[in-house]
Amino acid sequence: MKAYALIMAGGAGQRMAAEIPKQFLLLHGRPILMHTLSAFYQYSPAVKLVLVIPRQQQELWQKLCIQYSFDLPHLLAYGGKERFDSVRNGLQKIAGSEGFDAENSLIAVHDAVRPLVGVHLIETCYQTAERYGSAIPVTPLVDSLRRRDGEWSLAENRLDFCAVQTPQVFNAKALLEAYRQPYHPSFTDDASVMEAAGHRIRLVEGHRKNSKITVPEDLLLAEYWLKQLK
C-alpha cells in the first residue's frame, strides 16, 4: 500500500509564550517541524508528506527551509478554522495528487509538535492500519483519575483509560469518507471522526518520548531526549 502523512502544523502555541508558533521554535539546532517531517522520511522516503500550515505562515516556513537547507520533498496545504477543516484540506491535497488510489493507500495524521515520534512507532501504526483499517498510539495513565461530580468527585479506574497520541493512521478511503461529515465539537482527533462514521479504532502501544510540545518544559525535555540519542 502507498503511505501518506499529513503533518498538522496549525497551532498558535500560546502556552509557549513565544514570539513565533511553537512548530518553528528551535529544537537541537533546527525548527521542531523539521524534526517531525524528517522522522517520517527516515521511516521511508516513499511516504508522501503533506504539511498543513496556516496560509500566513507559508512565507516564514519557506525562509526557514532556505536558512536550514531543508529540502525534504513535501506538499503544502493550508489550515482552516478548526483542526477538522485543516485535516480535510490536507486530505483534499492528497486525493488530488498524481497516482492516488484511495482503496490501496494509508494516511497518517500527525501533530507537527511531536518531533520525537520514532521510526518503530510509525512503522507499527502503518502496519496495524494496513491489517485492521486503523491504528492510534496510546500510553497508560500514570496519575490517579477522578471524575467531577458537581463540587465533589468520584474515583475512576485509570486502567480503563489511556492517553492518545499521533500518528493516527487509517485506510485512505474510509478516512476520506469520514471527513465528509459535518463538523461537530466532539471531533477532538481523527479517531473521533472515524468513530462517528461507524468505524472501530485499533490501539497500539505509544511511547512517552512521543509527547506533544506544548509548554516550555516540554521543549527542554525534548532537548534532553535528543541529546541521549546522539
N, C-alpha and C positions, 0 to 999 in steps of 0.2 A: 504493500500500500504506500501511496505517497504521503509524506508528512508535511504539514504546515504548522506554523506557530504565530499566533497573534501576541505581540508584546504590548501590553496595555500601559501607556505612559501618560495618562491624563490627569494625574493628581497634582494638586497645587502645593501640597506639603506644608500646610500652615503650621502643623505642630512641630516642624523642624526649626521654625523661626529663622529661616534663611532667606536671602535675597532672591534666589532662583529656585525653581521647582526641584524637589529632592532628587528626582531621577538624574539631574545634571550635576549634583554635588560630587566632589572627588572622593573616590574610594581607592586607596592604594595607587594613587597617581593618575587615575583617569576617571571619567564620569561613570557613575553607577550603571547607567543604562548600557554602556559599552560592555561591561562585565556580563550583563544579563544576555545580551544578544550573542556574545562570544560563547556562552555556555551551551546554547543550542547548536551553534556552529561546530563546537568541539564534539558534541554528541554525533552530529552528522552534517557535513557540508551540503548534503542533498535536501535538508529541511528548508522549505521556502519560508522566509521570515517576512512578516508584515508588522511594521511599527505603527501603532495607533497613537497619535500625538495631537495635541491641540494645534489648530492652524497657526495661531500666533507664535508658537514655539518652533515652527519649522526652520526659520532663519537661524535661530540660535543653535539648533541641532546641526545644521549644515556647517556652521562655523566651527563647532566643536569637532566634527568629523575631520575637517581640514587640519585643525590645530593638533589633533592627536593621531593623525594619519590613520583614521579608522575607515577601512574600505570593505568591510564585510557586506556582501550583497543583501539588500533588503528593499522592500516596497514601503511606501508611506500611505497611511490612511489617516483621516482626520477625526478627532474626537467629537462627540455630540454632547447634548445637555446632560444626560445620565450615562452611567457606565454601560447600561443596556444599549443605548444608542451608539456608543463608541464601538462596542463589540459588533453590533450589526453593521456599522460602516466597514469595519475590518473584514467581516465575512463577505460583504459585497465585493471588496477588493480581491479577495481570494477567488470567489465564484467567477469573477470576470477575467481571471488570469489565464494565460495560454496553457492549454492541456489539462485544465482542471476537470476531474472526474469525481463527483460527489460520492458515488457509491464505493469507490475504491481509494478513499482518502481519509486521513485522520487530521483533526485540527486541535492543537493545544492552545489554550488561552492562559497566559502567564503574566503576573504582575511585574512590571519593569523594576520595581524596587525589591525584588527577591533575587539579588545577583549571585547568591551562593548556592543556587539550585545545582545539584551535582549531575554529572552525566549519567550515573547509575539510576538516579530517580527519574530523570527524563526518559531514559530507556524503559524503565519499568512501567511508567504511565502509558507510553505509546503501545508497548506490548500488551498490556492489560486491556486497553481500549480496543485494540485490534481483535482481541478474543471476545470481550464482553460488550463492546459498544460504548463503554465509558470507563473513566478512571480518574479519581481525585485523591491526592495525598493528604493524609491526616496524621496528627500526632496526639498522644494521650494527654489528658489534662493532669497537671501536677498539683494544682491548688484544690482545696475543697470547694464545692459548688453549692450555692444556695439560690433558691427561687424567691423573689419578692412576693409578699402576700400582704398588700396594704402597708402598714407600718411595721409589720413583722416579717418573718421569713421562714422558709422550710428547707431542710437539707435535701440535697439530691445525690444520687449515686453517681459519682463522676465517671465510673466505668461505663455508664450508659451514654456518655458523650465524648466528643473528640473535637479538636481544633482543626480547621480546614485550611489547607494551603493551595498553592498552584505549583505546577501547571495542571489544569483540568483538561483532560483530553477526551474527545468524543468522535464518533463516526460523523463525517462531514455532512452527509445527507440529513441525518437526524438533527444535528445542531442547526443547520440552516432552516429546517422546518420549524424547530422550536422557537427560533428568533423571528418568526413571522407572527408570533403572538403580540398582542398589545402589551405595552409596558405595565408592570404592576410594582408597587413599592416593596413587595416581598421578594423581588428578584435581587438578592444580595450578591449572588455569584452565578456562574454559568450552570452549576449543578441545580440550583433552584429553578432556573429557566427550563432546564431539561425535565425536571420532576413535574413541573406544571404542565408539560406537554405529554406526560404519561410514561416517562422513561425511569427505570431504576438506575441507581448510582452505585458503581463498584468502588470500594475503598482500597487504597494501597498504603503501605507504611511510608509516612513522610520522614522528614529529618529536621532536627532543631536548628541546624545551620541554615535551613531554607526559610529563615524568618523574614518578615517584612520590615524594611527600614522605615520607621515612622517617626521616631523621636531621636534626638542627638545621641543618646546612649546606644541605640541600635547601630549607628554608624561606627562608633568606637568598637563595639563587639565584632562587627563585620571586619574591621581592620585587623583585629586580633586573630580571627579565624583565618583570614587570608595569609597573614604572616606565618601561621603554622603550616600552611600548605606549601610554602616556598622552600 
